[in-house]
Amino acid sequence: MQRLLIQNIGMLATPEGKSARRGADQGQIRVLQDAYVLIEDGIVAQIGTGTPSIADAEIIDAGGKLVTPGLVDAHTHLIFGGWRQNELGLKLHGATYLDILAMGGGILSTVNATRQATEDELYDKAKEALDEMLALGVTTVEAKSGYGLDMDNELKQLRVIRRLGEDHPMDIVPTFLGAHAVPTEYKEDREAYIRLLCEEAIPAVAKAGLAEFCDVFCETGVFSAAESQVILEAGKEWGLVPKIHADEIDPIGGSQLTEEVGAISAEHLIVCPPEGIAAMAKAGTVACLLPATSFYLGSTFAPARAMIQAGVPVAMASDFNPGSCPSLNLQFVINLGCLKYRMTPEEVLTAVTLNGAAAIGRADKLGSLEVGKQGDLVIWDAPDLNYICYRMGSNLVRTVIKNGKAL
């Protein structure tokens, strides 16, 4: 048996439970001073205070610093070819996301670069990103397809995600997002593309076991609420759990759809209306908010406080992608959660750990430091939880421990 003992923890801060925390409970966390964590064969075996005597254990001295669960980034577009730095000037001159998309840029530009890239090229690029995320304290990440927009290239992206999951220390959770945009070749026959997704792509993805979730970009100029429902219901028939990009630019009914399709999460939600918040609260859908995207686009920020007050569990993620959020820094997201969403440090911690895990169906195994859960944690170069929410621009991670192994 492999034992790892992390002792001399100044503050251990963690949410608790095997499901998403909502309302006032989102801000209720367990805090221990002078704590220790014992991990056996990758699973948390003991948590307590003081200095225990454990035989045959490797010992890590936390140096009186803060320890939290490993961070969970529950929304990324990890696999893509190229970058889109050429769009920065357009944005500075007032072009919107939809303007750039209409010019053939945006998602469609990345689609072309992704189609041209080999699997190995996509693998190498994404691995570098994962290494950087891990160094920033992220131990689990969701990764979407969606830059292929045809059978071969969507499957190519998902195969890369599977390879990374086999090779990289991080847990990587795959999502099929073939409904990220309508590709150019189907511009005049969008119904045919929807049929391709529902009748060919989704069955192929499911049969190959390449994804757990089916996502769709429900937005003006992309997929309507009615079209999104058709795609998500097709995914459900093949065992893919629904997710939805909703209310990022226009409130066209995506957040209300969460209740109808039983979505595990709704993402973005920048302009989510009250009826959408009510639908998510009723359905138990996790609101996965992406404040770094709002920051980068100069747009408004999602109504996080209204969601928490309404009983919607709130998670936060990076939305790492080459267009609207070329950042994978979840520590920056933590800062924005406090400064822009007005969430407390305790609510923010839950948002990037347990609720993030719930948004990808992993709350029973990840997202908190509790006996029986996976031994994923971060030792911070920080004295307490407030410090990592307060400091900006520096990597405050001291040590990352994944599955009971220091990395």
Residue, then its C-alpha position, 0 to 999 in steps of 0.5 A: m500500500q502506498r501512503l502519503l501523509i501531508q502534515n503541518i497544514g496551516m489551514l485546510a479548506t474544503p467543501e463537503g458532499k457528493s453533490a453540488r452545493r447550492g444557495a447558502d450551502q455553497g458558502q459552507i465549507r470545512v476549515l481545519q487548522d494544524a491539519y493533516v491528510l493521509i492518502e492511501d493508494g490514491i484515496v483519502a483515508q484520514i483527515g484530522t488535526g495535529t501530527p499523527s504517527i503513520a507507519d510507512a508513509e511518505i511525508i510532505d510538510a505543508g509548511g503551515k500553508l493553505v491546502t484545498p482540493g485540486l481545482v476542477d476546470a469544468h469547461t474548456h475547448l482544449i483541442f484546437g489548431g492555430w490561434r486567433q491573435n489576428e482578431l484582437g485588432l478587430k475587437l479593439h475597433g468594435a467588432t463583436y463576436l458575431d461580427i467576426l463570425a460573419m466575416g469567416g473568422g471566429i469558430l470557423s477560422t479555428v475549424n479550418a486550422t483544426r481540420q488541417a492539424t494532425e492528431d499528433e499536432l493537436y495532442d502535443k499542443a493540448k498536452e502543453a496546455l494541460d501541463e500549464m493547467l496542472a502547474l496552476g492547480v487544476t487536477t481535473v478538466e473537461a475538454k470539448s470537441g467542436y472545432g471539427l464540425d464534420m465526422d472525421n475531424e470531430l472524431k479526431q478531436l475526441r480521439v486526442i482527448r482520449r489519448l491525453g486521458e490515458d497519458h496525462p496525470m490529470d483526469i480529462v472528461p470528454t464532451f461532444l460539441g459537434a453543434h458548436a457552429v454550422p460549418t460553411e459547407y452546410k450554410e445553405d442547408r443547416e437542417a442537413y447538418i443537424r441530421l448529420l449530428c443526430e443520425e451519424a455523428i452522435p451514434a458514432v461517438a457513443k459507439a466508440g465511447l469517445a464522450e460522456f456529454c453532448d453540448v450545443f451552442c444555443e445562440t443567435g446565429v448558431f442553433s435555436a432553442a428548438e434545434s438545440q433540444v433536438i440535438l440534445e435529445a438525440g444525444k440522450e438516446w445514445g447515453l450522452v448527458p446534456k450540457i448547453h451553452a446558453d444565454e452568452i449573447d442573447p437570451i433565446g431560451g437556452s437556460q429554460l431548456t435545461e429543465e426540459v432536457g435535464a441538462i447537467s450544466a448550462e454554460h456562460l449564462i451572461v444574460c440569463p433571464p429570471e425565468g432561466i434561473a428559475a428553470m435551472a434551480k428547479a432542474g438542479t442544473v449547475a450554472c457553469l460561469l465563465p468570468a474570464t470570457s466576460f473579462y476578455l470580451g468586455s461584456t457584462f458578467a453573469p448574474a451569479r448572486a441572483m443564481i445563488q440566491a435562487g438556489v442554483p449551484v454555481a460553478m466557475a471554469s476557464d472556457f479556455n479557447p483561442g477566440s473568446c478566452p485565450s486563458l487557462n488560468l483558473q486562479f484568475v477565474i478565482n479572482l474574478g469570482c470575488l471581484k466581478y460576481r461578488m462571491t465570497p471566497e468560500e463560495v468561490l472555492t466550492a465553485v472551482t472544486l465540488n460544483g465544478a466536479a458536479a458539472i461533469g458528473r464527478a462530485d461523488k469522487l472529486g471536488s472535496l477533501e473527504v475520506g473515500k474521495q480521490g487524493d487530489l489536492v493543492i498546497w498553496d503558497a498562501p496562509d489562508l483562503n482569502y489570500i488566493c482570492y486576493r492576490m492576482g497575477s502570480n501562480l500561488v501553487r506550491t505543490v500539486i498532488k494528484n491521485g496521492k502523488a506529488l507532481 
